[in-house]
């Protein structure tokens, strides 16, 4: 079935360190992989996404890598700041429209 | 306008009440979604509307009834809910494709309605 595994479930780093969150998906036909940041009391906010014809995408301090053969994709945040603290969800799209989320990673960046 | 607006932000209802959640977007997106999110869990898909037609129902109980009156609006009608239905209900929209069965990208979520059933 449709399944996205996400690790770690919690991640604590010091300000300025890098953070890496990893996801694995089950359906090799998936071809769209967004990442969302969710702050307390808010809806998920899209921070970066990648399509299957691309291996890596970067936007300032955030990058995403995709390994379609291994069905893995990862989020990399460099030079972390306290305001990066939030819950991060990976997701994969099944078919044309169905977006399935990973289990989430709570990132805590300490000053 | 790049937002999905949901009302109300908070709702408390009894198990015999009927209420509705509303969602609106003006991005020209032709796919709209309802997700349910329990505390410390990821959002779970409930319904998908594509071009104002219901395209996916994830086996949601009939006490939840979606409606898409036009391409900008999405409602979720609630009736005879249970306390375990208490959750954050998220609306999302995506896709500007002019073809109904083409892949969509760029899902935008609203801030949600925090529902408590008492």
Interface residues (C-beta under 8 A of the other chain):
Chain A: X31 X32 X34 X36 X41 X42 X43 X44 X45 X46 X49 X51 X89 X93 X96 X97 X98 X99 X100 X101 X102 X103 X104
Chain B: X4 X6 X31 X33 X40 X41 X42 X43 X44 X45 X48 X50 X55 X56 X90 X92 X94 X95 X101 X102 X103 X104 X105 X106 X107 X108 X109 X110 X111 X112
